[in-house]
Amino acid sequence: MVAVTAKPILFLEENQYSNFEWIGECEDGSLVCRWEEEVLVQGSTDGSGGDAGVEGATSSLAFATQVAVATPDLHSAQVLYTFDKVVPVVQASVNASRTLLGFVTRRNAGEGNKYSAYVAEILPQGGVFSLNIDCSRQILLEFLHTEEGGKPLEDSWIAKLLVFVHRESIAIYSFPLSLKDGTSWIVDDQPLTESVVRSFVWAQWEPHHNHLYYLHYRPPPEAGLTLGSGEAEDDALRPRPMLTALQFHPHKPHETVLNVPLELSGLEHSPLDLSGDYRDQGLLHTVGDAWLDLRVVTSPTGAVCICHHYIYKSRLAETPADPESCAVYLAYSVTLLHHGCVLHAVVPGVPWGHAHSALPTYSLFGGLMNYEEHYLLVIVPGVCMHMLDIGLDHMPNNHIVTTPPPQLLPNAQLFQICGGKVISGRCITFVDGVNQMTVEVRVTKESLFSLFKSSSTLSTRLAILHLAAIHDKDHDLSRKLMWSVCENPYNLDTPALLQEYLVGETYAAVHKHIDSDAGHLISLLPITTSPFTTDTEYVETPAEENVRISYCLLENACIMLLSPRERVVRTLSDTWTKLWEHTSKRHHQRFSLTGVVEKLMVSLDTYKPEALSQGSTPVSPASPLVGGLTITSLGLTLAHLMFDPLPFNEAENTTSSKLEHLLSVNLRELSMYCLKHFPHESPMRVHAVASKYVCTQLQVSRRLCSILCSSQTLVPAEKSEKGFTFIEQLDDAVATRLFTLLERYHSATEAVAYPLPQGYNSFLAYLAHRCLPHFVFMQYVRRGVLQLNVDVLREIIYDLDDTPQNVERKLEIISSVPLVRSLRALQFWQHPMSLILRSRLHAGSILAGEGPGQPRTPTQSARINAQHLQNKGLTAFPTIDRLSPFDTFLDLLTAKANLTDLDLGLLYEGTVASCEYIKPDMETDITGARI
């Protein structure tokens, strides 16, 4: 699925630092790091070292801690502060002007760890000031960049620092800075403090968008009179976790923009107080208990994902002797606020030791040609790699599930960084905090194609097709994926893949050419064949259990989201205004193609081509191609026809066809569906969108048919070499594979009510006749898969010789079509059996009062009959008294019809053939049963 490139960090490769660690990230993507190195330090007279300032008496070489900031490309690093001893710095933050450094230290204090917070002057290196915070709770420091961004430094200004103390408070410390001697920035007064949050369980700072998220418990409602069981009462009084989001602005007060209740699995079993060591990861910008792995990922387009990772063990599983090897379930949930649902993913069979230390990474990324985030990339090194389709356009139902590539080490801990120059929206750069390497993850066409070929999971292959057609709009990649499908036409997943191609490519083409003012109608068009189900299983062989992804809707959730009119800055367009616009819109269910299939199942049972006129088709140009449709009306140009050649001539000699009927039903149903959901919309605009969609259906169907045919053989360019001539030149193996593919294609189009190209039915029927056994061919005919038109019947009659076995086959084939079509086919069969059947059908229709049954004008009938009476007369089959049974039979016929309606020549030749060809003992067995 991805191409991974792991490289050592350049400045770390050139310098061998000890105890290197990443401890923070700046707004511009620079990373703050620390290491220990032997440097020349000055001794401190009071013994306090770096914590009490620098008062040098002696100089000596000693190992000391250095804090530096690395460039976004990680090619170099600049030292910000050098301590005079080893200081256990676990987290740090630098303000935008690089004048102050805030850092947190952690030291062992016997029963547990103690955290302390400090601020140091670094332009130039100056004093270190303690914030007088010394506790066993985790501390996080983050500078606010809202006051400094894009503003030149004056002689004095204020630097603001967010101070997080776990489970106690979040406060803003305002440090007044002044310029001394024109070069040095110093803190000239005590900082002012402002309380932001009083108590919280977990918090995260997002430096790029100035978002602050924190998790707290909503107080239970006041106790009152309750009726029912005690469990329901206890559940109602249990505190509920609530996630709150704050937005910070330049020179404006911060505001609470979001309050949403969360249902986090495993949270009810968590300790209410500190338990165990904290997980100090400066690049995560989070503070909270180690057992609570929570992350919030947002996009400027309005996508908000609340990601929660947890592990659990089955109650039925036995605990082995080595607990590290105990197989557990690694799971994560993603609350998608923009879709109002929660996605749950469960990966089975992960060893406890690996699952406990695993640190998932969540990253949003977009397409190859655009930067709009459509996917959430979830990476758990050594366990799984998932691409979740969480875009705003449709519900999340096309996910790519696979395993991590071997280049990604199982013990890696990845942190997304801004790697300087961005190549595309599908390239993400990480830093591996354990192995100290940069990891570049690229989702390329080649990697997607490779995963598509190797994966045996239908859901993953459908998701790759969806990505190529909808999000990337890459027709070349879609065509390449279809060629891969054609390599194994006997795969049972082939029809589903062909359906996804048809629906996805049709939506992409219509979306590209429809005006922006019809965007609300586009939201009703089908976009994928994958349903939004509550549970989807992704099979990964040879695992005993499979990855499972399920959903649950956020029903009756009390979500508070500020509207743009309630914001501090009303003209601001950010994540929260986009989220408001998306959630306040009424989202309609997309048009279902299965409804059209059901309508067609009823209408095609009583379908009469003779009853359909060309005027009943909604799209009726002046020069009809078939059913009132022309190449121009279908959006097809000469370039399309040349680029997508077909091995058959696209023509049908019928006054009306099933194609016309299918297009008219699609157009009618889609137009009515759009008007139902948008009753005030202009009917002309609705008709234009529906007509474009229906025409694109035929265009995409034709393109897919061309891809399938060209994957098996070279499609001829000359018109004379196409059609039945082309089939006769194919090898048996190629013809069988081609028929299998086209039969899958036929099944796919019927499942989604898509039209077939003109001439396709005749081509498929004759191809089946050439490569299938006769009894299998007849099964396809009886089930309605193959349509035997007159041209196909003619070619089959010419192809089969007149052996007794083939005569039986011809009679079986002719008897399987309607009577009018069988009569036309019998005219091409120069055989006594054809004369017998035609004459008996002609006589039967006269005696039944249904007319002559032969398409002949009265003048032609009179001339032929006069010639026959003159040559043959009534002396045929004379008896002893010169009377003819044939004359007696003619007398009966002339009593029912005029002489001009009779075909005496046909009756005579049929009677002669009956006497000469059919033996008396075979008459009942052969012809009697047929007629």
Secondary structure, 3 states (H helix, E strand, C coil): CCEEEEEECHHHHHCCCEEEEEEEECCCCCEEEEEEEEEEEEEECCCCHHHCCCCEEEEEEEEEEEEEEECCCCCCEEEEEECCCCCCEEEEEECCCCCEEEEEEEEECCCCEEEEEEEEEECCEEEEEEEEEEECCCEEEEECCCCCCCCCCCCEEEEEEEEEECCCEEEEEEEEEEEECCCEEEECCCCEEEEEECCCCEEEEECCCCEEEEEEEECCCCCCCCCCCHHHHHHHHCCEEEEEEEEEECCEEEEEEEEEECCCCCHHHCCCCCCCCCCCCHHHCEEECCCCEEEEEECCCCCEEEEEEEEECCCCCCCCCCHHHCEEEEEEEEEECCCCEEEEEEEEEEEHHHHHHCCCEEEEECCCCCCCCCEEEEEECCCEEEEEECCCCCCCCCCEEECCCCCCCCCCCEEEECCCCCCCCCEEEEEECCCCEEEEEECCHHHHHHHHHHCCCHHHHHHHHHHHHHHCCCHHHHHHHHHHHHCCCCCCCHHHHHHHHHHHHHHHHHHHHCCHHHHHHHCCCCCCCCCCCCEEEECCCCCCCCEEEEEEECCCCCCEECCHHHCCCCCCCCHHHHHHHHHHCCCCCCCCHHHHHHHHHHHHHHCCHHHCCHHHCCCCCCCCCECCECCCCCCCCHHHHHHCCCCCCCCCCCCCCHHHHHHHHHHHHHHHHHHHHCCCCCHHHHHHHHHHHHHHHHHHHHHHHHHHHHHHCCCCCCHHHCCHHHHHCCCHHHHHHHHHHHHHHHHHHHHCCCCCCCCHHHHHHHHHHHHCCHHHHHHHHHCCCCCCCHHHHHHHHHHCCCCHHHHHHHHHHHCCCCHHHHHHHHCCCCCHHHHHHHHHHHHHHHHCCCCCCCCCCHHHHHHHHHHHHHHCCCCCCCCCCCCCHHHHHHHHHHHHCCHHHCCHHHHHHHHHHHHHHCCHHHCHHHHHHHC
